[in-house]
Amino acid sequence: MFSGTRPYSLKSIHLFAPLGFSTKTHMDSPHGNLHGAILNSASRSLARNVQIKDVGDGCFLTLKEWQGWGSVSPVPAKVVEIIQDLKSLERNIDSQMIFGGNGGKLQGFFKVQEDKKHRAIYQALDDPEEKRQFYAARQIACRLLGSRGYLCQKCWLPLEEDCICSKVRSCSLWHGIRFWLYMHPKDFLRQNNTGKLLWQVFGVQSATLCLFGIAEHEEIMWDAFKQSGKDKVWCLYPNKNAVTMSVQDAFGKEFSSDLECDATMVKENETINFVLIDGTWSNSAAMFRRLKEETKLLWGEEDLACISLLTGVSTMHKLRPQPSWDRTCTAAAAIGILSELQLLPKFSSFGLEERAEALEDALVVLLEALTTRRLRMGRSITRKVRHNSNIC
């Protein structure tokens, strides 16, 4: 979900639309249509019963499992709290959790009861921050539980049918650059999300997941920003209310001369942090506001430096139509920044072009897997019109 001005070259990707996700979830269905909603979901993906087992000390989520999904943080306290509430609800209503359909959503009687309970809790919260954290934790907890034993923890695709891990080539990224995938909870474990490819290829220390509304994640990201300094933090987001700079303007002239040294000589506080907002276009506005609020709290001013890419019509449009022709997906935006930095003399010796190619190859692998899955399920691989809120 990034915009640009002029095109750069990407390999031709002759693929079509991957799995789509409706903005209307089964939780929005009237109770009278519950049976129909369940049948509709079952036609897309078989329902899955989930047994939540206590792993000790009343905990239902281990650090190993949590970090296996791409996180570097401790287990979020709010997510654990939501899972414990779900387990308690199972006992109280004597009904087991059932997940199915796109995104592994809750289904059946348990879904109806859970929705009532958590909507009431959310509405009773007065503090906006508490509302944000509760919403995020609920989304993540349900998606995580619904994906257990079904999705691969690394590539977020069905483990037994579509896992692409053996086809993705990993490589190290020059440590003078760090990507932050600032992801909306509704995009967590989404199969056609492309941001996940960054840490698959470069590792979690070079491309770090930060989930919007998860305090443990946001604390890690802002601690890193504080250490680097405001001038080393750039957001790849088309902000209409602020002046964006091109890569050439931002890094082509005034930048630390230390970068001209050998790649191993760059100090940690000289790392350039690129924030990639990974969510739908409607959700990204709230996420960007959050970034500006935190910027003001940390540095006394909310102006967050935004950078524009030279990307033009994205090859992803056949797969995931964007709101306009000059916008592209998260992985393609990362490819763009690496490719443009490579053209600058100060960055030309760090192998960024090869890293961009590795990420592009992973993107091709993902799109092929999603297309194959749609064909296997008997679903269309073309889509002419798609609602803007489904874009990420």
The 8 nearest C-alpha neighbors of each residue, nearest first, counted from 0:
[[1, 328, 327, 326, 391, 329, 280, 2],
 [0, 2, 326, 327, 236, 237, 332, 328],
 [3, 1, 326, 325, 237, 327, 307, 308],
 [4, 2, 308, 310, 309, 307, 325, 311],
 [3, 5, 309, 311, 310, 308, 6, 325],
 [6, 4, 309, 311, 310, 3, 7, 308],
 [7, 5, 311, 310, 309, 312, 8, 4],
 [6, 8, 310, 309, 9, 5, 311, 335],
 [7, 9, 6, 10, 310, 11, 335, 311],
 [10, 8, 11, 7, 314, 359, 12, 313],
 [9, 11, 12, 8, 359, 314, 360, 363],
 [10, 12, 13, 9, 314, 8, 14, 363],
 [11, 13, 14, 10, 314, 363, 315, 366],
 [14, 12, 11, 15, 317, 314, 367, 363],
 [15, 13, 12, 318, 366, 367, 370, 317],
 [14, 16, 318, 317, 380, 381, 370, 17],
 [318, 15, 17, 380, 381, 319, 317, 382],
 [18, 16, 369, 370, 318, 19, 15, 191],
 [17, 19, 191, 369, 373, 20, 16, 190],
 [20, 18, 17, 21, 16, 389, 191, 101],
 [19, 21, 22, 101, 389, 18, 102, 23],
 [22, 20, 23, 19, 24, 389, 101, 386],
 [21, 23, 24, 20, 389, 388, 386, 27],
 [24, 22, 21, 27, 25, 26, 28, 20],
 [25, 23, 26, 27, 22, 21, 28, 104],
 [24, 26, 27, 28, 36, 23, 106, 104],
 [25, 27, 24, 28, 114, 111, 110, 23],
 [26, 28, 25, 24, 23, 29, 30, 114],
 [29, 27, 25, 26, 32, 30, 33, 36],
 [30, 28, 31, 32, 27, 33, 26, 25],
 [29, 31, 33, 32, 28, 111, 34, 27],
 [30, 32, 29, 33, 34, 28, 35, 36],
 [33, 31, 35, 30, 29, 34, 36, 28],
 [32, 34, 36, 30, 35, 31, 37, 29],
 [35, 33, 37, 36, 32, 38, 31, 107],
 [36, 34, 38, 32, 37, 33, 39, 40],
 [35, 37, 39, 33, 34, 38, 32, 40],
 [36, 38, 40, 34, 39, 35, 41, 33],
 [39, 37, 41, 35, 40, 36, 42, 34],
 [38, 40, 36, 42, 37, 41, 35, 43],
 [41, 39, 100, 37, 43, 42, 38, 44],
 [40, 42, 45, 38, 44, 43, 39, 37],
 [41, 43, 39, 40, 44, 38, 45, 100],
 [44, 42, 41, 40, 100, 45, 39, 101],
 [45, 43, 100, 41, 99, 42, 40, 46],
 [46, 44, 41, 99, 47, 43, 100, 42],
 [45, 47, 99, 98, 41, 97, 44, 48],
 [48, 46, 98, 97, 99, 49, 45, 145],
 [49, 47, 97, 96, 98, 50, 46, 95],
 [50, 48, 96, 97, 51, 47, 144, 145],
 [51, 49, 52, 48, 96, 95, 144, 86],
 [50, 52, 49, 59, 53, 86, 144, 82],
 [53, 51, 59, 54, 50, 58, 60, 55],
 [52, 54, 59, 55, 58, 57, 51, 56],
 [55, 53, 58, 59, 52, 57, 56, 61],
 [54, 56, 57, 53, 58, 59, 52, 61],
 [57, 55, 58, 54, 53, 59, 60, 61],
 [56, 58, 55, 53, 59, 54, 83, 52],
 [59, 57, 56, 53, 55, 54, 60, 79],
 [58, 60, 53, 54, 52, 51, 57, 61],
 [61, 59, 58, 62, 64, 79, 65, 54],
 [62, 60, 64, 63, 65, 59, 54, 74],
 [61, 63, 65, 64, 74, 66, 73, 60],
 [64, 62, 61, 66, 65, 67, 60, 68],
 [63, 65, 67, 61, 62, 66, 60, 68],
 [66, 64, 62, 67, 63, 68, 61, 74],
 [65, 67, 70, 68, 63, 69, 64, 71],
 [66, 68, 64, 65, 69, 152, 63, 70],
 [69, 67, 152, 66, 65, 70, 153, 64],
 [70, 68, 66, 67, 208, 153, 203, 71],
 [69, 71, 66, 72, 208, 68, 65, 67],
 [72, 70, 66, 69, 73, 203, 207, 208],
 [73, 71, 70, 216, 215, 74, 66, 219],
 [72, 74, 75, 62, 71, 215, 66, 65],
 [73, 75, 62, 65, 76, 72, 61, 79],
 [76, 74, 78, 77, 73, 215, 79, 213],
 [75, 77, 79, 78, 80, 74, 215, 73],
 [78, 76, 80, 79, 75, 136, 81, 133],
 [77, 79, 136, 81, 80, 75, 76, 140],
 [80, 78, 82, 76, 77, 81, 83, 75],
 [79, 81, 77, 83, 78, 82, 76, 84],
 [82, 80, 84, 78, 83, 79, 137, 85],
 [83, 81, 85, 79, 84, 80, 140, 86],
 [82, 84, 86, 80, 85, 81, 87, 79],
 [85, 83, 87, 81, 82, 86, 88, 80],
 [86, 84, 82, 88, 87, 83, 81, 89],
 [85, 87, 83, 89, 88, 84, 82, 90],
 [86, 88, 84, 90, 89, 85, 83, 91],
 [87, 89, 91, 85, 90, 86, 92, 84],
 [90, 88, 86, 94, 87, 93, 91, 95],
 [89, 91, 93, 87, 88, 92, 86, 94],
 [92, 90, 88, 89, 93, 87, 94, 86],
 [91, 93, 94, 89, 90, 88, 109, 112],
 [94, 92, 90, 89, 91, 95, 88, 109],
 [95, 93, 89, 92, 109, 96, 90, 108],
 [94, 96, 89, 97, 93, 109, 48, 49],
 [95, 97, 49, 109, 48, 98, 94, 105],
 [98, 96, 48, 106, 47, 105, 49, 46],
 [99, 97, 105, 47, 104, 103, 145, 46],
 [100, 98, 46, 103, 104, 44, 47, 45],
 [99, 101, 44, 40, 103, 43, 102, 104],
 [102, 100, 103, 20, 99, 104, 44, 43],
 [101, 103, 104, 189, 100, 142, 188, 99],
 [102, 104, 99, 145, 98, 100, 101, 146],
 [105, 103, 98, 99, 102, 100, 106, 145],
 [106, 104, 98, 110, 97, 99, 103, 96],
 [107, 105, 110, 97, 98, 104, 37, 109],
 [106, 108, 110, 109, 111, 37, 97, 33],
 [109, 107, 111, 110, 112, 106, 94, 33],
 [110, 108, 112, 111, 107, 113, 96, 94],
 [109, 111, 106, 113, 105, 108, 107, 112],
 [110, 112, 114, 108, 109, 113, 115, 107],
 [113, 111, 109, 115, 114, 110, 116, 108],
 [114, 112, 110, 116, 115, 111, 109, 117],
 [113, 115, 111, 112, 117, 116, 118, 110],
 [116, 114, 112, 118, 113, 117, 119, 111],
 [117, 115, 113, 119, 114, 118, 112, 120],
 [116, 118, 120, 119, 114, 115, 121, 113],
 [117, 119, 121, 115, 120, 116, 114, 122],
 [118, 120, 122, 117, 116, 121, 123, 115],
 [119, 121, 117, 123, 118, 122, 116, 124],
 [122, 120, 118, 123, 124, 119, 117, 130],
 [121, 123, 119, 124, 120, 118, 125, 130],
 [124, 122, 120, 121, 119, 125, 118, 130],
 [125, 123, 121, 122, 126, 130, 120, 129],
 [124, 126, 123, 127, 130, 129, 122, 121],
 [125, 127, 129, 128, 124, 130, 131, 123],
 [128, 126, 130, 129, 131, 125, 124, 132],
 [129, 127, 131, 130, 126, 132, 212, 133],
 [128, 130, 132, 126, 131, 127, 133, 124],
 [129, 131, 127, 133, 128, 132, 134, 124],
 [132, 130, 128, 134, 129, 212, 133, 127],
 [131, 133, 212, 129, 135, 134, 130, 213],
 [134, 132, 130, 136, 135, 131, 129, 137],
 [135, 133, 131, 137, 132, 136, 130, 138],
 [134, 136, 132, 138, 212, 133, 137, 184],
 [137, 135, 78, 139, 133, 138, 134, 77],
 [136, 138, 140, 134, 135, 139, 81, 133],
 [139, 137, 135, 136, 141, 140, 184, 142],
 [138, 140, 142, 136, 137, 141, 143, 184],
 [139, 141, 143, 137, 142, 78, 138, 136],
 [142, 140, 144, 143, 139, 138, 145, 137],
 [143, 141, 145, 139, 140, 144, 103, 146],
 [142, 144, 140, 146, 141, 145, 139, 147],
 [145, 143, 141, 147, 146, 142, 140, 49],
 [144, 146, 103, 142, 98, 143, 147, 141],
 [147, 145, 149, 143, 150, 144, 103, 142],
 [148, 146, 149, 144, 145, 143, 150, 49],
 [147, 149, 150, 146, 158, 151, 145, 157],
 [148, 150, 146, 147, 157, 158, 151, 159],
 [151, 149, 157, 158, 156, 155, 146, 152],
 [150, 152, 158, 155, 153, 156, 154, 157],
 [151, 153, 68, 155, 67, 154, 150, 69],
 [152, 154, 151, 155, 68, 69, 199, 67],
 [153, 155, 156, 151, 152, 164, 163, 162],
 [156, 154, 151, 150, 190, 188, 152, 153],
 [155, 157, 150, 162, 154, 190, 151, 161],
 [158, 156, 150, 161, 149, 160, 159, 151],
 [157, 159, 151, 150, 162, 160, 149, 156],
 [160, 158, 157, 161, 162, 149, 150, 151],
 [161, 159, 157, 158, 162, 156, 372, 163],
 [160, 162, 157, 156, 158, 368, 163, 159],
 [163, 161, 158, 156, 164, 157, 160, 151],
 [164, 162, 166, 165, 161, 167, 154, 365],
 [165, 163, 167, 166, 162, 154, 153, 199],
 [164, 166, 163, 167, 162, 168, 154, 169],
 [167, 165, 164, 163, 168, 364, 361, 162],
 [168, 166, 164, 361, 165, 169, 163, 200],
 [169, 167, 200, 166, 357, 170, 361, 360],
 [168, 170, 200, 201, 167, 199, 171, 357],
 [171, 169, 201, 200, 172, 168, 354, 357],
 [170, 172, 201, 173, 169, 202, 200, 354],
 [173, 171, 201, 174, 205, 170, 354, 176],
 [172, 174, 175, 176, 349, 171, 262, 351],
 [175, 173, 176, 172, 177, 270, 205, 262],
 [174, 176, 270, 173, 271, 265, 269, 177],
 [177, 175, 271, 174, 270, 173, 272, 178],
 [176, 178, 205, 272, 206, 271, 273, 179],
 [177, 179, 206, 273, 272, 274, 205, 207],
 [180, 178, 274, 207, 206, 181, 275, 208],
 [181, 179, 208, 275, 182, 209, 207, 277],
 [180, 182, 209, 276, 277, 210, 179, 275],
 [183, 181, 277, 210, 180, 211, 278, 209],
 [182, 184, 278, 211, 185, 186, 210, 277],
 [185, 183, 187, 186, 135, 138, 139, 210],
 [184, 186, 183, 187, 138, 189, 278, 139],
 [187, 185, 189, 184, 183, 278, 188, 182],
 [186, 188, 184, 189, 185, 139, 183, 182],
 [189, 187, 155, 190, 186, 142, 102, 143],
 [188, 190, 186, 192, 187, 191, 102, 155],
 [189, 191, 155, 156, 192, 188, 18, 102],
 [192, 190, 189, 193, 18, 17, 369, 365],
 [191, 193, 189, 190, 194, 195, 186, 391],
 [194, 192, 330, 195, 196, 329, 191, 328],
 [193, 195, 196, 329, 330, 192, 197, 180],
 [196, 194, 197, 193, 198, 199, 192, 154],
 [195, 197, 199, 194, 198, 193, 200, 361],
 [198, 196, 200, 195, 199, 206, 194, 201],
 [197, 199, 202, 206, 203, 201, 200, 196],
 [200, 198, 196, 197, 202, 201, 195, 169],
 [199, 201, 169, 198, 197, 170, 202, 196],
 [202, 200, 198, 171, 170, 172, 197, 205],
 [203, 201, 198, 204, 205, 199, 200, 206],
 [202, 204, 207, 198, 206, 205, 69, 201],
 [205, 203, 202, 206, 207, 177, 198, 201],
 [204, 206, 177, 203, 202, 201, 178, 207],
 [207, 205, 178, 198, 203, 179, 204, 197],
 [206, 208, 203, 179, 204, 180, 205, 178],
 [207, 209, 180, 70, 179, 210, 181, 69],
 [210, 208, 181, 216, 180, 182, 217, 211],
 [209, 211, 182, 213, 181, 183, 216, 212],
 [210, 212, 183, 213, 182, 181, 184, 209],
 [211, 213, 132, 135, 131, 214, 210, 217],
 [214, 212, 216, 210, 215, 211, 132, 217],
 [215, 213, 217, 216, 218, 212, 132, 75],
 [214, 216, 218, 213, 217, 75, 72, 219],
 [217, 215, 209, 219, 218, 214, 213, 72],
 [216, 218, 220, 214, 219, 215, 209, 221],
 [219, 217, 215, 221, 216, 220, 214, 222],
 [218, 220, 222, 216, 217, 221, 223, 215],
 [221, 219, 217, 223, 218, 222, 224, 216],
 [222, 220, 224, 223, 218, 219, 225, 217],
 [221, 223, 225, 219, 224, 220, 218, 226],
 [222, 224, 226, 220, 221, 225, 227, 219],
 [225, 223, 221, 227, 226, 222, 228, 220],
 [226, 224, 222, 228, 223, 227, 221, 229],
 [225, 227, 223, 224, 228, 268, 222, 267],
 [228, 226, 268, 224, 225, 231, 269, 223],
 [229, 227, 225, 230, 231, 226, 224, 232],
 [228, 230, 231, 232, 224, 227, 225, 298],
 [229, 231, 228, 232, 233, 227, 304, 271],
 [232, 230, 271, 229, 228, 272, 227, 233],
 [233, 231, 272, 229, 230, 273, 271, 224],
 [234, 232, 273, 304, 305, 272, 274, 306],
 [233, 235, 274, 305, 236, 273, 306, 304],
 [236, 234, 306, 275, 305, 274, 307, 233],
 [235, 237, 234, 238, 1, 305, 276, 306],
 [238, 236, 2, 239, 1, 235, 307, 305],
 [237, 239, 240, 241, 236, 305, 243, 242],
 [238, 240, 241, 237, 242, 243, 236, 305],
 [241, 239, 238, 242, 237, 243, 302, 305],
 [242, 240, 239, 238, 243, 305, 302, 304],
 [241, 243, 244, 240, 305, 239, 238, 304],
 [242, 244, 305, 306, 307, 241, 245, 304],
 [245, 243, 306, 307, 249, 248, 305, 246],
 [244, 246, 307, 248, 247, 306, 249, 308],
 [245, 247, 249, 248, 250, 244, 339, 306],
 [246, 248, 251, 245, 249, 250, 343, 252],
 [249, 247, 245, 246, 251, 250, 244, 252],
 [248, 250, 246, 247, 244, 245, 251, 252],
 [251, 249, 247, 252, 246, 248, 254, 253],
 [250, 252, 247, 248, 249, 343, 253, 246],
 [253, 251, 250, 254, 248, 249, 247, 345],
 [254, 252, 250, 251, 255, 249, 248, 256],
 [253, 255, 250, 252, 256, 251, 258, 249],
 [254, 256, 257, 258, 253, 269, 259, 250],
 [255, 257, 258, 259, 254, 260, 345, 253],
 [258, 256, 255, 259, 260, 265, 264, 254],
 [259, 257, 256, 260, 255, 265, 345, 262],
 [258, 260, 257, 345, 256, 261, 346, 255],
 [261, 259, 258, 257, 262, 264, 265, 256],
 [260, 262, 263, 264, 259, 258, 265, 348],
 [263, 261, 264, 265, 260, 349, 173, 258],
 [264, 262, 261, 265, 174, 260, 266, 173],
 [263, 265, 262, 261, 266, 260, 257, 258],
 [266, 264, 263, 262, 175, 258, 267, 269],
 [265, 267, 269, 268, 264, 270, 175, 263],
 [266, 268, 269, 270, 265, 227, 175, 174],
 [267, 269, 227, 270, 266, 226, 228, 265],
 [270, 268, 267, 266, 227, 271, 265, 175],
 [269, 271, 175, 176, 268, 267, 272, 227],
 [270, 272, 231, 176, 175, 177, 232, 269],
 [273, 271, 232, 177, 231, 178, 233, 176],
 [272, 274, 178, 233, 234, 179, 232, 177],
 [275, 273, 234, 179, 178, 235, 233, 276],
 [276, 274, 180, 235, 181, 277, 179, 273],
 [275, 277, 181, 182, 278, 274, 180, 283],
 [278, 276, 182, 181, 275, 180, 391, 183],
 [279, 277, 391, 183, 283, 182, 282, 186],
 [280, 278, 391, 390, 282, 281, 388, 283],
 [279, 281, 283, 282, 388, 390, 278, 391],
 [280, 282, 279, 283, 388, 284, 285, 387],
 [283, 281, 279, 284, 280, 285, 278, 286],
 [282, 284, 286, 280, 285, 281, 278, 279],
 [283, 285, 287, 286, 282, 281, 288, 280],
 [286, 284, 288, 287, 283, 282, 289, 281],
 [287, 285, 283, 289, 284, 288, 290, 282],
 [286, 288, 290, 284, 289, 285, 283, 291],
 [289, 287, 285, 291, 290, 286, 292, 284],
 [290, 288, 286, 292, 287, 291, 285, 293],
 [289, 291, 287, 293, 288, 292, 294, 286],
 [290, 292, 301, 294, 288, 289, 293, 303],
 [293, 291, 289, 295, 294, 290, 301, 288],
 [292, 294, 296, 290, 295, 291, 297, 289],
 [293, 295, 291, 301, 297, 292, 296, 298],
 [294, 296, 300, 301, 299, 292, 298, 293],
 [297, 295, 293, 294, 299, 298, 292, 300],
 [296, 298, 294, 295, 299, 293, 225, 300],
 [299, 297, 295, 300, 294, 296, 229, 301],
 [298, 300, 295, 296, 297, 301, 294, 293],
 [301, 299, 295, 298, 302, 294, 296, 297],
 [300, 302, 295, 291, 294, 303, 292, 299],
 [301, 303, 300, 304, 291, 294, 295, 241],
 [304, 302, 301, 291, 305, 294, 234, 233],
 [303, 305, 233, 234, 302, 306, 232, 243],
 [306, 304, 234, 243, 233, 235, 303, 236],
 [305, 307, 244, 243, 235, 245, 234, 233],
 [308, 306, 245, 3, 244, 243, 235, 2],
 [309, 307, 3, 310, 245, 335, 4, 306],
 [310, 308, 5, 3, 4, 6, 7, 311],
 [311, 309, 6, 3, 5, 308, 7, 4],
 [310, 6, 312, 5, 325, 4, 3, 313],
 [313, 311, 324, 325, 314, 6, 310, 326],
 [312, 314, 315, 327, 316, 311, 326, 325],
 [313, 315, 316, 12, 312, 317, 11, 9],
 [316, 314, 313, 318, 317, 319, 327, 328],
 [317, 315, 320, 319, 318, 314, 313, 321],
 [316, 318, 15, 315, 319, 16, 320, 314],
 [16, 319, 317, 15, 315, 316, 17, 320],
 [318, 320, 316, 16, 315, 317, 321, 390],
 [321, 319, 316, 317, 318, 385, 322, 315],
 [320, 322, 323, 326, 390, 319, 316, 324],
 [323, 321, 387, 320, 324, 326, 390, 280],
 [324, 322, 321, 325, 326, 320, 2, 327],
 [323, 325, 312, 326, 321, 322, 313, 311],
 [324, 326, 311, 2, 312, 323, 3, 327],
 [327, 325, 2, 1, 324, 0, 323, 321],
 [326, 328, 0, 1, 313, 331, 2, 332],
 [329, 327, 0, 331, 330, 332, 1, 391],
 [328, 330, 332, 194, 331, 193, 0, 333],
 [331, 329, 333, 332, 193, 194, 328, 334],
 [330, 332, 334, 333, 328, 329, 335, 327],
 [333, 331, 335, 329, 334, 330, 328, 336],
 [334, 332, 330, 336, 335, 331, 337, 329],
 [335, 333, 355, 331, 337, 332, 336, 338],
 [334, 336, 332, 338, 333, 337, 339, 331],
 [337, 335, 339, 333, 338, 334, 340, 332],
 [338, 336, 340, 334, 335, 339, 351, 355],
 [339, 337, 335, 341, 336, 340, 352, 334],
 [338, 340, 336, 341, 342, 337, 335, 246],
 [341, 339, 337, 342, 343, 338, 346, 336],
 [340, 342, 347, 338, 339, 343, 346, 351],
 [343, 341, 340, 339, 347, 344, 338, 346],
 [342, 344, 340, 341, 345, 346, 347, 251],
 [345, 343, 347, 346, 342, 341, 348, 251],
 [344, 346, 259, 343, 347, 258, 348, 251],
 [347, 345, 344, 341, 343, 348, 349, 340],
 [346, 348, 341, 344, 349, 345, 343, 342],
 [349, 347, 346, 350, 345, 344, 341, 351],
 [348, 350, 351, 347, 346, 173, 262, 341],
 [351, 349, 352, 353, 348, 354, 347, 341],
 [350, 352, 354, 353, 337, 341, 349, 355],
 [351, 353, 355, 354, 350, 338, 341, 356],
 [352, 354, 356, 355, 351, 350, 357, 358],
 [355, 353, 351, 357, 356, 352, 358, 350],
 [354, 356, 334, 352, 358, 353, 357, 337],
 [355, 357, 359, 353, 354, 358, 360, 352],
 [358, 356, 354, 360, 359, 355, 353, 361],
 [359, 357, 361, 355, 360, 356, 362, 354],
 [358, 360, 356, 362, 361, 357, 355, 363],
 [359, 361, 357, 363, 362, 358, 356, 364],
 [362, 360, 364, 358, 359, 167, 363, 365],
 [361, 363, 359, 365, 360, 364, 366, 358],
 [362, 364, 360, 366, 361, 365, 367, 359],
 [365, 363, 361, 367, 362, 366, 368, 360],
 [366, 364, 362, 368, 367, 363, 361, 369],
 [367, 365, 369, 363, 368, 364, 370, 362],
 [366, 368, 370, 364, 365, 369, 371, 363],
 [369, 367, 371, 365, 366, 370, 372, 161],
 [368, 370, 17, 372, 366, 371, 367, 365],
 [369, 371, 367, 373, 372, 368, 17, 366],
 [372, 370, 368, 374, 369, 373, 367, 375],
 [373, 371, 375, 369, 370, 374, 368, 376],
 [372, 374, 378, 376, 370, 375, 371, 377],
 [375, 373, 377, 371, 376, 372, 378, 370],
 [374, 376, 372, 377, 373, 371, 378, 370],
 [377, 375, 373, 374, 378, 372, 43, 371],
 [378, 376, 374, 375, 373, 379, 372, 380],
 [379, 377, 373, 376, 374, 380, 375, 372],
 [378, 380, 381, 373, 377, 374, 382, 16],
 [381, 379, 16, 15, 378, 373, 370, 382],
 [382, 380, 16, 379, 15, 383, 317, 318],
 [381, 383, 384, 16, 380, 385, 379, 317],
 [384, 382, 381, 385, 320, 317, 16, 319],
 [385, 383, 382, 386, 320, 387, 381, 319],
 [384, 386, 387, 320, 383, 382, 389, 319],
 [385, 387, 388, 389, 384, 390, 322, 22],
 [386, 388, 389, 390, 322, 385, 321, 280],
 [389, 387, 390, 386, 279, 281, 280, 22],
 [388, 390, 387, 386, 279, 391, 20, 22],
 [391, 389, 279, 388, 387, 321, 280, 319],
 [390, 279, 278, 0, 277, 280, 389, 328]]
